[in-house]
Amino acid sequence: MAASGAVSRLLRAAAASCRRLPPPPRGVARLRCPGRFLHASAPARLSSEDKVTVHFITRDGDKLTAQGKVGDSLLDVVVDNNLDIDGFGACEGTLACSTCHLIFEEDVYKKLDAITDEELDMLDLAYGLTETSRLGCQICLQKSMNNMIVRVPESFADVRQSVDVGKNP
């Protein structure tokens, strides 16, 4: 338990400063999901079979539909498609905030990769936490996720700024 508390304190300290990860070494491009790298010289041959459609239900109840590549994180889908979700992914996927908090349908949630202790610590800071909440920066697209629906909570906390942001009353 003490180690978990120490990790929590370290993550909160990192969130306060929101340090960015250094860029990958020259000649290596960071893939969209955490911890994966690909040589820049590798061919980027993607077919429509490698694309996944995701439907986001925003804080205002609007439905935004976008596509990403298998292996992209949901944060990448939002950024790459320039989706208008206020404050989403403020720390750029470094697990230093909870602004990419998403709520999944139960059947999709059950199929997601296991959650890490670091993600759980950040989720503890999220508003509107549910049994099927995860951070979009930690969820990598798989073909089986095609046409899934995810909900953006009505409000979020950006721990880097100590500001609560939500749907306008």
DOTI-806788 format. One line per field, with one value per residue: residue number from 1; x, y, z of N, C-alpha, C in turn. Coordinates in Angstrom, 2 decimals. Layout:
k <- [NUM | ...]
n.px <- [X | ...]
n.py <- [Y | ...]
n.pz <- [Z | ...]
ca.px <- [X | ...]
ca.py <- [Y | ...]
ca.pz <- [Z | ...]
c.px <- [X | ...]
c.py <- [Y | ...]
c.pz <- [Z | ...]
***
This chain:
k <- [1 | 2 | 3 | 4 | 5 | 6 | 7 | 8 | 9 | 10 | 11 | 12 | 13 | 14 | 15 | 16 | 17 | 18 | 19 | 20 | 21 | 22 | 23 | 24 | 25 | 26 | 27 | 28 | 29 | 30 | 31 | 32 | 33 | 34 | 35 | 36 | 37 | 38 | 39 | 40 | 41 | 42 | 43 | 44 | 45 | 46 | 47 | 48 | 49 | 50 | 51 | 52 | 53 | 54 | 55 | 56 | 57 | 58 | 59 | 60 | 61 | 62 | 63 | 64 | 65 | 66 | 67 | 68 | 69 | 70 | 71 | 72 | 73 | 74 | 75 | 76 | 77 | 78 | 79 | 80 | 81 | 82 | 83 | 84 | 85 | 86 | 87 | 88 | 89 | 90 | 91 | 92 | 93 | 94 | 95 | 96 | 97 | 98 | 99 | 100 | 101 | 102 | 103 | 104 | 105 | 106 | 107 | 108 | 109 | 110 | 111 | 112 | 113 | 114 | 115 | 116 | 117 | 118 | 119 | 120 | 121 | 122 | 123 | 124 | 125 | 126 | 127 | 128 | 129 | 130 | 131 | 132 | 133 | 134 | 135 | 136 | 137 | 138 | 139 | 140 | 141 | 142 | 143 | 144 | 145 | 146 | 147 | 148 | 149 | 150 | 151 | 152 | 153 | 154 | 155 | 156 | 157 | 158 | 159 | 160 | 161 | 162 | 163 | 164 | 165 | 166 | 167 | 168 | 169]
n.px <- [0.81 | 1.95 | 3.73 | 1.99 | 0.80 | 3.02 | 3.52 | 1.21 | 1.58 | 3.88 | 2.85 | 0.94 | 2.61 | 3.99 | 1.86 | 1.30 | 3.43 | 3.39 | 5.26 | 6.60 | 7.10 | 10.27 | 11.10 | 11.03 | 14.02 | 16.07 | 14.97 | 13.16 | 9.77 | 7.13 | 4.59 | 1.01 | -0.01 | 0.79 | 4.20 | 4.92 | 6.97 | 8.02 | 10.03 | 10.86 | 11.28 | 9.65 | 7.10 | 4.03 | 1.42 | -1.82 | -5.02 | -8.58 | -9.41 | -7.78 | -8.73 | -10.70 | -13.89 | -15.11 | -17.53 | -18.16 | -19.88 | -20.56 | -20.14 | -22.30 | -24.14 | -23.91 | -23.09 | -20.04 | -18.27 | -15.48 | -12.49 | -9.86 | -6.64 | -5.94 | -4.35 | -3.94 | -4.40 | -7.33 | -7.11 | -5.40 | -7.12 | -9.01 | -7.36 | -6.07 | -8.23 | -9.15 | -11.28 | -13.81 | -13.59 | -13.61 | -10.71 | -9.77 | -7.37 | -5.21 | -2.62 | -1.33 | -1.25 | 0.52 | -0.15 | -0.65 | -2.86 | -6.48 | -8.07 | -8.81 | -10.73 | -13.07 | -16.24 | -17.23 | -19.30 | -20.63 | -20.14 | -18.02 | -16.12 | -15.45 | -13.80 | -11.48 | -7.92 | -6.08 | -6.20 | -3.78 | -1.95 | -1.10 | -2.90 | -5.26 | -4.74 | -4.85 | -7.47 | -8.79 | -8.87 | -10.68 | -13.79 | -17.20 | -16.82 | -17.26 | -18.23 | -17.30 | -15.30 | -12.43 | -9.16 | -8.74 | -6.26 | -4.96 | -6.18 | -6.02 | -6.89 | -8.62 | -9.57 | -11.95 | -13.29 | -14.64 | -17.04 | -17.77 | -19.27 | -18.45 | -18.66 | -18.22 | -17.56 | -19.67 | -18.24 | -14.85 | -11.71 | -8.82 | -5.97 | -3.57 | -4.08 | -5.78 | -8.49 | -11.94 | -13.86 | -16.80 | -19.98 | -21.74 | -24.04]
n.py <- [-1.20 | 1.24 | 1.73 | 2.17 | 4.56 | 6.21 | 6.15 | 7.39 | 9.97 | 10.74 | 10.76 | 12.76 | 14.91 | 15.01 | 15.61 | 18.17 | 19.61 | 18.83 | 17.62 | 16.91 | 13.97 | 13.06 | 13.40 | 10.53 | 8.64 | 9.74 | 8.73 | 6.93 | 6.61 | 7.46 | 5.24 | 5.32 | 4.28 | 3.93 | 3.31 | 1.92 | 1.57 | 2.33 | 1.75 | 4.49 | 3.99 | 1.91 | 0.65 | 2.38 | 0.98 | 1.04 | -0.30 | -0.06 | -1.94 | -1.67 | 0.42 | 1.93 | 2.85 | 5.26 | 6.45 | 9.32 | 10.56 | 13.69 | 16.13 | 17.77 | 16.15 | 15.78 | 13.84 | 12.77 | 11.49 | 9.58 | 8.30 | 5.99 | 4.40 | 0.92 | 0.28 | 2.94 | 5.30 | 6.32 | 8.97 | 9.86 | 9.57 | 11.58 | 13.88 | 13.66 | 13.83 | 16.27 | 16.76 | 18.50 | 18.55 | 19.91 | 20.58 | 17.97 | 15.49 | 16.98 | 16.59 | 15.29 | 12.51 | 11.53 | 10.43 | 12.25 | 13.65 | 13.67 | 14.29 | 12.99 | 11.22 | 8.71 | 7.10 | 3.84 | 1.49 | -1.37 | -3.93 | -3.42 | -2.41 | -4.68 | -6.03 | -4.61 | -4.03 | -4.85 | -2.63 | -0.27 | 0.43 | 3.08 | 4.32 | 3.91 | 5.51 | 8.08 | 8.06 | 8.15 | 10.83 | 11.82 | 13.31 | 12.21 | 9.47 | 6.11 | 2.60 | 1.71 | 3.38 | 4.71 | 5.93 | 7.66 | 7.93 | 5.63 | 3.55 | 1.44 | 1.18 | -1.57 | -3.89 | -5.12 | -3.16 | -1.57 | 0.83 | 1.39 | 3.08 | 5.78 | 7.72 | 11.10 | 12.41 | 14.72 | 16.71 | 17.66 | 17.33 | 19.16 | 18.43 | 19.71 | 22.37 | 22.89 | 23.37 | 23.09 | 21.94 | 22.08 | 21.22 | 23.98 | 25.72]
n.pz <- [0.00 | 0.76 | -1.29 | -3.41 | -2.60 | -2.74 | -5.47 | -6.34 | -5.27 | -6.70 | -9.32 | -9.10 | -8.57 | -10.98 | -12.62 | -11.78 | -12.79 | -15.38 | -17.22 | -20.40 | -22.35 | -23.71 | -27.22 | -29.45 | -30.36 | -33.16 | -36.37 | -35.45 | -35.08 | -32.92 | -32.22 | -32.05 | -29.65 | -26.16 | -25.38 | -27.69 | -30.53 | -33.88 | -36.69 | -38.71 | -41.35 | -41.99 | -44.10 | -44.60 | -45.12 | -45.28 | -45.26 | -45.81 | -44.08 | -41.91 | -40.52 | -37.96 | -36.92 | -34.69 | -32.44 | -30.71 | -27.97 | -27.01 | -24.30 | -24.60 | -25.76 | -28.46 | -31.37 | -32.46 | -35.11 | -36.02 | -37.59 | -36.92 | -36.98 | -36.61 | -33.62 | -32.98 | -30.30 | -28.46 | -27.80 | -29.82 | -32.00 | -31.51 | -31.60 | -34.15 | -35.85 | -35.31 | -33.48 | -31.76 | -28.68 | -25.77 | -23.91 | -23.96 | -23.46 | -22.37 | -21.31 | -23.29 | -23.39 | -21.45 | -19.06 | -16.98 | -16.32 | -16.21 | -18.33 | -20.66 | -20.02 | -20.58 | -21.07 | -21.42 | -23.22 | -21.60 | -22.80 | -24.55 | -22.77 | -21.24 | -22.97 | -23.16 | -22.78 | -19.79 | -17.00 | -15.82 | -12.77 | -12.72 | -14.48 | -13.05 | -10.80 | -11.96 | -12.89 | -10.48 | -10.00 | -11.74 | -12.76 | -12.59 | -12.62 | -13.59 | -13.53 | -15.92 | -16.82 | -18.46 | -19.46 | -22.42 | -23.65 | -23.08 | -24.32 | -26.96 | -30.35 | -31.70 | -34.21 | -33.53 | -32.19 | -33.92 | -34.82 | -32.19 | -29.39 | -27.39 | -24.42 | -23.49 | -20.36 | -18.49 | -17.18 | -16.36 | -14.65 | -14.69 | -13.42 | -13.59 | -13.67 | -11.61 | -12.06 | -12.51 | -15.12 | -16.99 | -18.49 | -19.72 | -17.58]
ca.px <- [0.00 | 2.79 | 4.27 | 0.92 | 0.68 | 4.19 | 3.28 | 0.17 | 2.20 | 4.75 | 2.01 | 0.34 | 3.67 | 4.22 | 0.69 | 1.41 | 4.39 | 3.03 | 6.43 | 6.36 | 8.09 | 11.17 | 10.76 | 11.77 | 15.30 | 16.02 | 14.74 | 12.12 | 8.54 | 6.29 | 3.26 | -0.04 | -0.30 | 1.92 | 5.25 | 5.19 | 7.76 | 8.12 | 11.05 | 10.27 | 11.43 | 8.65 | 6.06 | 2.74 | 0.39 | -3.05 | -6.22 | -9.78 | -9.52 | -6.97 | -9.37 | -11.76 | -14.78 | -15.48 | -18.55 | -18.02 | -21.02 | -19.92 | -20.79 | -23.57 | -24.99 | -23.66 | -22.37 | -18.92 | -17.77 | -14.14 | -11.80 | -8.47 | -6.00 | -5.71 | -3.13 | -4.05 | -5.14 | -8.51 | -6.62 | -4.91 | -8.28 | -9.57 | -6.40 | -5.83 | -9.45 | -9.48 | -12.61 | -14.02 | -13.91 | -12.88 | -9.78 | -9.47 | -5.98 | -4.36 | -1.23 | -0.85 | -1.09 | 1.62 | -0.75 | -0.47 | -4.15 | -7.59 | -8.96 | -9.28 | -11.63 | -14.19 | -17.10 | -17.46 | -20.41 | -20.13 | -19.61 | -16.71 | -15.24 | -14.99 | -12.82 | -10.29 | -6.73 | -6.07 | -5.88 | -2.56 | -2.06 | -0.94 | -4.16 | -6.21 | -4.46 | -5.37 | -8.93 | -9.27 | -9.01 | -11.67 | -15.20 | -18.17 | -16.24 | -18.23 | -17.64 | -16.73 | -14.45 | -11.01 | -8.53 | -8.63 | -4.86 | -4.46 | -6.97 | -5.56 | -7.93 | -8.56 | -10.59 | -13.21 | -13.92 | -15.26 | -18.37 | -18.10 | -19.73 | -17.89 | -19.22 | -17.35 | -18.28 | -20.16 | -17.23 | -13.55 | -10.77 | -7.45 | -5.21 | -2.43 | -4.51 | -6.72 | -9.71 | -12.99 | -14.51 | -17.96 | -20.99 | -22.29 | -25.38]
ca.py <- [0.00 | 2.43 | 1.97 | 2.74 | 5.95 | 6.92 | 6.30 | 8.42 | 11.28 | 11.05 | 11.09 | 14.07 | 15.91 | 15.12 | 16.29 | 19.59 | 20.25 | 18.36 | 17.47 | 16.11 | 12.94 | 13.47 | 12.76 | 9.29 | 8.83 | 10.02 | 7.55 | 6.11 | 7.38 | 6.90 | 4.81 | 6.03 | 3.74 | 4.08 | 2.32 | 1.22 | 2.34 | 1.74 | 2.42 | 5.43 | 3.46 | 0.87 | 1.14 | 2.67 | 0.48 | 0.83 | -0.45 | 0.28 | -2.96 | -1.25 | 1.59 | 1.68 | 4.00 | 5.49 | 7.47 | 9.99 | 11.36 | 14.80 | 16.65 | 18.40 | 15.14 | 15.67 | 12.64 | 13.03 | 10.23 | 9.71 | 7.04 | 5.87 | 3.17 | -0.10 | 0.63 | 4.33 | 5.48 | 7.17 | 10.35 | 10.14 | 9.71 | 12.91 | 14.89 | 13.53 | 14.20 | 17.63 | 16.76 | 19.60 | 18.09 | 20.88 | 20.14 | 16.55 | 15.09 | 18.13 | 16.20 | 14.62 | 11.07 | 11.19 | 9.97 | 13.30 | 14.30 | 12.75 | 15.00 | 12.12 | 10.25 | 8.29 | 6.06 | 2.82 | 0.56 | -2.48 | -5.03 | -3.00 | -2.29 | -6.01 | -6.51 | -3.75 | -4.53 | -4.61 | -1.26 | -0.20 | 1.18 | 4.50 | 4.81 | 3.93 | 6.69 | 9.26 | 7.96 | 8.57 | 12.28 | 12.16 | 13.52 | 11.37 | 8.14 | 5.01 | 1.26 | 1.45 | 4.53 | 4.52 | 7.09 | 7.45 | 7.85 | 4.29 | 2.56 | 1.30 | 0.65 | -2.91 | -4.05 | -5.51 | -1.96 | -0.80 | 1.39 | 1.51 | 4.38 | 6.17 | 8.97 | 12.05 | 12.85 | 16.10 | 17.65 | 17.04 | 18.06 | 19.20 | 18.57 | 20.60 | 23.75 | 22.94 | 23.98 | 22.17 | 22.39 | 21.26 | 21.69 | 25.26 | 25.55]
ca.pz <- [0.00 | 0.83 | -2.63 | -4.23 | -2.18 | -3.27 | -6.91 | -6.47 | -5.01 | -7.84 | -10.48 | -8.86 | -8.74 | -12.43 | -13.18 | -11.47 | -13.69 | -16.72 | -18.08 | -21.59 | -22.64 | -24.79 | -28.49 | -29.67 | -31.05 | -34.60 | -37.19 | -34.83 | -34.88 | -31.87 | -32.63 | -31.33 | -28.33 | -25.26 | -25.30 | -28.94 | -31.49 | -35.21 | -37.48 | -39.66 | -42.68 | -42.23 | -45.00 | -44.00 | -46.03 | -44.53 | -46.07 | -45.04 | -43.04 | -40.78 | -39.92 | -36.99 | -36.73 | -33.29 | -32.24 | -29.43 | -27.52 | -26.29 | -23.10 | -25.01 | -26.36 | -29.89 | -31.78 | -33.37 | -35.64 | -36.58 | -37.84 | -36.56 | -37.44 | -35.60 | -32.88 | -32.49 | -29.05 | -28.65 | -27.78 | -31.17 | -32.89 | -31.26 | -32.07 | -35.59 | -36.57 | -34.89 | -32.90 | -30.82 | -27.33 | -24.97 | -22.89 | -24.07 | -23.65 | -22.08 | -21.05 | -24.50 | -23.20 | -20.55 | -17.80 | -15.99 | -16.08 | -16.50 | -19.25 | -21.74 | -19.40 | -21.43 | -20.50 | -22.43 | -23.06 | -20.82 | -23.61 | -25.05 | -21.60 | -20.84 | -23.95 | -23.14 | -22.09 | -18.35 | -16.58 | -15.01 | -11.52 | -13.04 | -15.03 | -11.93 | -9.99 | -12.67 | -12.91 | -9.16 | -10.04 | -12.77 | -12.39 | -13.29 | -12.75 | -13.63 | -13.54 | -17.25 | -17.17 | -18.78 | -20.08 | -23.86 | -24.08 | -22.77 | -25.05 | -28.34 | -31.22 | -32.26 | -35.24 | -32.87 | -31.62 | -35.00 | -34.56 | -30.77 | -28.91 | -26.10 | -23.92 | -22.81 | -19.16 | -18.54 | -16.70 | -16.14 | -13.81 | -15.20 | -12.19 | -13.81 | -13.51 | -10.48 | -12.55 | -12.89 | -16.33 | -17.29 | -19.39 | -19.26 | -17.00]
c.px <- [0.85 | 3.37 | 3.23 | 0.71 | 1.82 | 4.03 | 2.26 | 0.75 | 3.10 | 3.94 | 1.37 | 1.37 | 3.97 | 3.07 | 0.78 | 2.37 | 4.12 | 4.23 | 6.10 | 7.46 | 9.00 | 10.76 | 11.55 | 13.08 | 15.11 | 15.87 | 13.69 | 10.93 | 7.70 | 4.96 | 2.24 | -0.32 | 0.95 | 2.91 | 5.56 | 5.95 | 7.83 | 9.21 | 10.38 | 10.35 | 10.40 | 7.54 | 4.73 | 1.64 | -0.85 | -4.22 | -7.41 | -10.00 | -8.75 | -7.59 | -10.53 | -12.57 | -15.20 | -16.50 | -18.40 | -19.31 | -20.44 | -20.70 | -22.16 | -24.52 | -24.84 | -22.87 | -21.31 | -18.38 | -16.43 | -13.57 | -10.36 | -7.93 | -5.90 | -4.37 | -3.12 | -4.72 | -6.37 | -8.14 | -6.12 | -6.07 | -8.87 | -8.66 | -6.26 | -7.04 | -9.95 | -10.91 | -12.70 | -14.53 | -13.03 | -12.00 | -9.31 | -7.98 | -4.98 | -2.89 | -0.62 | -0.51 | 0.04 | 1.14 | -0.50 | -1.75 | -5.24 | -8.56 | -9.43 | -10.15 | -12.81 | -14.97 | -17.50 | -18.73 | -19.84 | -19.52 | -18.24 | -15.71 | -14.64 | -13.89 | -11.52 | -9.14 | -6.81 | -5.63 | -4.63 | -2.82 | -1.97 | -2.23 | -5.23 | -6.01 | -5.00 | -6.89 | -9.53 | -9.52 | -10.10 | -13.05 | -16.08 | -17.68 | -17.35 | -17.49 | -16.95 | -15.90 | -13.03 | -10.48 | -8.28 | -7.20 | -4.29 | -5.20 | -6.55 | -6.65 | -7.60 | -9.70 | -11.95 | -13.95 | -14.65 | -16.70 | -18.75 | -18.52 | -19.08 | -18.47 | -18.16 | -18.13 | -18.66 | -19.17 | -15.92 | -12.72 | -9.41 | -6.57 | -4.01 | -2.80 | -5.41 | -7.99 | -10.69 | -13.71 | -15.67 | -18.87 | -21.55 | -23.71 | -26.45]
c.py <- [1.26 | 2.76 | 2.61 | 4.21 | 6.79 | 7.15 | 7.40 | 9.81 | 11.70 | 11.47 | 12.46 | 15.19 | 16.10 | 15.86 | 17.78 | 20.30 | 19.92 | 18.33 | 16.57 | 15.08 | 13.44 | 12.78 | 11.47 | 9.57 | 9.05 | 8.71 | 6.61 | 7.00 | 6.69 | 6.48 | 5.44 | 5.50 | 3.75 | 2.94 | 1.57 | 2.13 | 1.58 | 2.47 | 3.27 | 4.89 | 2.38 | 1.43 | 1.32 | 2.27 | 0.16 | 0.70 | -0.05 | -0.75 | -2.58 | -0.05 | 1.16 | 2.96 | 4.06 | 6.62 | 8.02 | 10.75 | 12.43 | 15.19 | 17.25 | 17.42 | 15.01 | 14.40 | 13.04 | 11.68 | 10.46 | 8.32 | 7.12 | 4.57 | 2.19 | 0.22 | 2.06 | 4.32 | 6.34 | 8.65 | 10.75 | 10.34 | 11.11 | 13.99 | 14.85 | 13.96 | 15.59 | 17.72 | 17.83 | 19.06 | 18.90 | 20.23 | 18.71 | 16.31 | 16.19 | 17.76 | 15.42 | 13.15 | 10.65 | 10.68 | 10.96 | 14.09 | 13.28 | 13.37 | 14.15 | 10.98 | 9.98 | 7.19 | 5.11 | 2.04 | -0.69 | -3.60 | -4.69 | -2.96 | -3.64 | -6.55 | -5.70 | -4.43 | -4.14 | -3.18 | -1.29 | 0.59 | 2.68 | 5.09 | 4.89 | 5.16 | 7.96 | 9.24 | 8.37 | 10.08 | 12.74 | 12.38 | 12.58 | 9.96 | 7.08 | 3.69 | 0.96 | 2.64 | 4.09 | 5.82 | 6.78 | 7.32 | 6.45 | 3.18 | 2.56 | 0.62 | -0.75 | -3.03 | -4.38 | -4.31 | -1.13 | -0.44 | 1.45 | 2.95 | 4.62 | 7.53 | 9.80 | 12.52 | 14.33 | 17.12 | 16.89 | 17.92 | 18.00 | 19.50 | 19.48 | 22.05 | 23.96 | 23.68 | 22.89 | 22.75 | 21.48 | 21.91 | 22.99 | 25.09 | 26.18]
c.pz <- [0.00 | -0.53 | -3.53 | -3.89 | -2.72 | -4.76 | -7.15 | -6.27 | -6.17 | -9.06 | -10.30 | -9.01 | -10.23 | -13.08 | -12.94 | -12.42 | -15.15 | -17.65 | -19.25 | -21.76 | -23.76 | -26.09 | -28.65 | -30.40 | -32.54 | -35.38 | -36.62 | -34.57 | -33.82 | -32.47 | -31.69 | -29.93 | -27.47 | -25.35 | -26.59 | -29.88 | -32.81 | -35.95 | -38.54 | -41.08 | -43.00 | -43.11 | -44.28 | -44.98 | -45.21 | -45.49 | -45.20 | -43.93 | -41.79 | -40.05 | -39.02 | -36.84 | -35.26 | -33.25 | -30.82 | -29.14 | -26.60 | -25.04 | -23.40 | -25.66 | -27.87 | -30.18 | -32.80 | -33.81 | -36.31 | -36.81 | -37.36 | -37.10 | -36.28 | -34.95 | -32.39 | -31.12 | -29.34 | -28.56 | -29.17 | -32.15 | -32.74 | -31.86 | -33.59 | -36.42 | -36.16 | -34.33 | -31.82 | -29.49 | -26.39 | -23.91 | -22.99 | -24.30 | -23.39 | -21.87 | -22.20 | -24.27 | -22.29 | -19.19 | -16.66 | -15.75 | -16.35 | -17.51 | -20.43 | -21.19 | -20.33 | -20.72 | -21.62 | -22.17 | -22.42 | -21.67 | -24.20 | -23.90 | -21.21 | -21.75 | -23.94 | -22.42 | -20.61 | -18.05 | -15.69 | -13.73 | -11.78 | -13.60 | -13.93 | -11.05 | -10.65 | -12.73 | -11.57 | -9.11 | -11.01 | -12.18 | -13.18 | -13.51 | -12.70 | -13.58 | -14.87 | -17.74 | -17.46 | -19.35 | -21.55 | -24.35 | -23.87 | -23.52 | -26.51 | -29.17 | -31.71 | -33.26 | -34.61 | -32.26 | -32.67 | -34.66 | -33.09 | -30.46 | -27.55 | -25.71 | -23.23 | -21.58 | -19.24 | -18.04 | -16.50 | -15.24 | -14.47 | -13.99 | -12.36 | -13.53 | -12.29 | -10.88 | -12.91 | -14.09 | -16.62 | -18.28 | -18.85 | -18.74 | -17.85]
***
